[in-house]
């Protein structure tokens, strides 16, 4: 099993100081910075644009992930890659031509990823497995920070690993939604490589201690 990575989401951070917040989370030991990009259509909230992504990327030395929770990701991926995002994840539910979109992300120079909502079957990525660098298993319904982790989705992590087969040796499985020290070990046991945590780290009195507890 790979060494676990912690991806710190900015969703619960001070929205007026996101570049500084990203640097603070890197200093706390996060391996990645996670940008939850919401358009107010695919999900209810409206969050970050490419300008924020660029400012965040310039403030850290660790990878920045753009998680596009948007209804038309095709029109946004180039802007987020240009802003410096190292990976771009799109929701399988939001695009009609997943393989084309994943190929385009890689052509632009970023790592392509796919996110699966809790009720979306793992088979939705079966024919795109060879194009992926990451699968994000959502353990909340996307749209808000601070939601309660959906325990019943955990077996999906192992199901994704089995579906990926030989490709799974290089594809990272990330878990996003209500991740904390209370469930981190169980998520790792299911096969998660990356734990995405927002409020658990950002609102902790000692973010560094929170990151360590996830590991």
C-alpha positions in Angstrom: 0.0 0.0 0.0 1.2 3.5 -0.9 2.2 6.0 1.8 -1.0 7.9 2.7 -1.3 11.5 1.4 -3.4 14.3 2.9 -5.0 16.8 0.6 -6.2 19.9 2.4 -9.4 21.5 1.0 -9.7 25.3 1.1 -13.5 25.2 1.3 -13.7 25.9 5.0 -10.8 28.4 5.1 -11.0 32.2 5.3 -12.2 33.1 1.8 -10.5 36.5 1.9 -7.1 35.0 2.5 -7.0 31.8 0.4 -3.4 32.1 -0.8 -2.2 32.6 2.8 -4.4 29.8 4.0 -3.0 27.5 1.4 0.6 28.3 2.6 -0.6 27.7 6.2 -1.9 24.3 5.3 1.3 23.4 3.5 3.2 24.4 6.6 1.0 22.1 8.6 2.2 19.2 6.5 -0.5 18.8 3.8 0.8 16.9 0.7 -1.7 18.6 -1.6 -4.1 21.6 -1.8 -7.6 20.8 -2.9 -9.7 23.4 -4.7 -13.4 22.7 -4.7 -14.6 24.6 -7.7 -18.4 25.0 -7.7 -20.6 26.8 -10.2 -24.0 27.2 -8.5 -25.6 24.9 -11.1 -24.1 21.4 -10.7 -24.0 22.0 -7.0 -25.8 24.8 -5.0 -22.8 26.8 -4.0 -20.5 29.2 -6.0 -16.8 29.2 -5.0 -13.4 29.6 -6.7 -12.3 30.7 -10.2 -9.0 30.6 -12.0 -7.7 33.7 -10.4 -7.9 32.1 -7.0 -6.3 29.0 -8.4 -3.4 31.0 -9.7 -2.9 32.9 -6.4 -3.0 29.6 -4.5 -0.5 27.9 -6.8 1.9 30.8 -6.5 1.8 30.5 -2.7 2.7 26.8 -2.3 5.2 24.3 -3.5 3.0 21.2 -3.2 0.5 20.1 -5.9 -2.8 21.9 -6.4 -5.8 19.9 -7.3 -8.8 21.5 -9.1 -12.0 19.5 -8.4 -14.5 20.8 -10.8 -18.0 20.4 -9.4 -19.5 22.2 -12.4 -22.1 21.4 -15.1 -19.9 22.2 -18.2 -16.3 21.3 -17.2 -15.2 21.3 -20.9 -15.1 25.1 -20.9 -13.1 25.4 -17.7 -10.3 22.9 -17.7 -7.9 25.0 -19.8 -8.2 28.0 -17.5 -7.4 25.9 -14.4 -4.4 24.2 -16.1 -3.2 27.6 -17.2 -3.5 28.8 -13.6 -1.1 26.1 -12.6 -3.2 23.3 -11.3 -1.4 20.1 -11.3 -4.4 17.9 -11.6 -8.0 18.5 -12.8 -10.8 16.2 -11.6 -14.2 16.3 -13.3 -17.5 14.6 -12.3 -18.6 11.7 -14.5 -22.2 12.9 -14.0 -21.4 16.3 -15.6 -20.0 15.4 -19.0 -21.3 13.3 -22.0 -17.8 12.7 -23.4 -15.7 11.6 -20.5 -12.9 10.0 -22.4 -12.5 13.0 -24.7 -12.3 15.3 -21.7 -9.8 13.2 -19.8 -7.6 13.1 -22.9 -7.8 16.9 -23.2 -6.7 17.4 -19.6 -3.6 15.3 -20.2 -2.9 17.1 -23.5 -2.9 20.3 -21.6 -0.2 18.9 -19.2 -2.3 18.1 -16.1 -3.2 14.8 -14.5 -6.8 13.8 -15.2 -9.2 12.6 -12.5 -12.8 11.5 -12.2 -15.1 12.0 -9.2 -18.0 9.7 -8.4 -21.0 10.9 -6.4 -22.2 8.6 -3.7 -25.0 7.0 -5.8 -23.0 6.8 -9.0 -21.9 3.2 -9.8 -18.2 2.5 -10.2 -18.9 1.0 -13.6 -19.3 4.6 -14.9 -15.5 4.8 -15.2 -14.9 1.3 -16.5 -14.1 2.2 -20.1 -12.0 5.3 -19.1 -9.8 3.5 -16.6 -6.7 3.6 -18.8 -7.0 7.4 -19.2 -7.1 8.2 -15.4 -4.5 9.2 -12.9 -7.1 9.5 -10.0 -10.5 8.5 -9.0 -12.2 10.6 -6.3 -14.8 8.7 -4.3 -17.3 11.2 -2.8 -18.4 10.2 0.7 -20.8 13.2 0.9 -23.0 14.6 -1.8 -21.0 17.5 -3.2 -21.9 21.1 -2.7 -21.2 22.1 0.9 -18.3 21.8 3.4 -18.6 20.3 6.9 -21.0 17.5 5.9 -21.3 14.2 7.8 -19.3 11.3 6.3 -21.5 8.7 4.7 -20.1 5.4 6.1 -22.1 3.2 3.8 -20.1 4.5 0.7 -16.8 3.2 2.1 -17.0 -0.2 0.3 -17.0 1.7 -3.0 -13.3 2.4 -2.5 -12.4 -1.3 -2.8 -14.9 -1.7 -5.6 -13.1 1.0 -7.6 -9.7 -0.7 -6.9 -11.0 -4.0 -8.2 -12.6 -2.4 -11.3 -9.4 -0.6 -12.2 -7.6 -4.0 -12.2 -4.0 -3.7 -13.5 -4.5 0.0 -14.1 -5.1 0.4 -10.4 -1.4 0.0 -9.7 -0.8 3.6 -10.9 -4.2 5.2 -10.4 -4.7 7.0 -7.1 -7.9 6.6 -5.2 -8.9 9.7 -3.3 -11.7 10.0 -0.7 -13.5 13.3 -0.3 -16.3 14.1 2.2 -16.4 14.2 6.0 -12.9 12.8 6.4 -11.5 13.0 9.9 -9.2 11.1 12.3 -12.3 9.0 13.3 -12.6 7.4 9.9 -9.1 7.8 8.3 -7.9 4.3 9.3 -11.1 2.7 7.9 -10.7 4.6 4.6 -7.1 3.5 4.3 -8.1 -0.1 5.1 -10.5 0.1 2.1 -7.7 1.2 -0.2 -7.7 5.0 -0.2 -4.4 6.6 -1.2 -5.4 10.2 -0.6 -7.6 11.6 2.2 -9.2 15.0 1.3 -10.0 16.9 4.5 -11.4 20.4 4.8 -13.1 21.5 8.0 -11.2 18.9 10.1 -7.9 20.6 9.3 -8.9 24.2 8.6 -10.9 24.6 11.8 -8.5 22.7 14.1 -6.7 24.6 16.8 -3.5 22.9 15.6 -3.7 22.1 11.9 -0.4 20.2 12.0 -1.7 17.9 14.6 -4.8 17.3 12.6 -2.8 16.4 9.5 -0.7 14.0 11.6 -3.8 12.4 13.0 -5.1 11.6 9.5 -1.9 9.8 8.8 
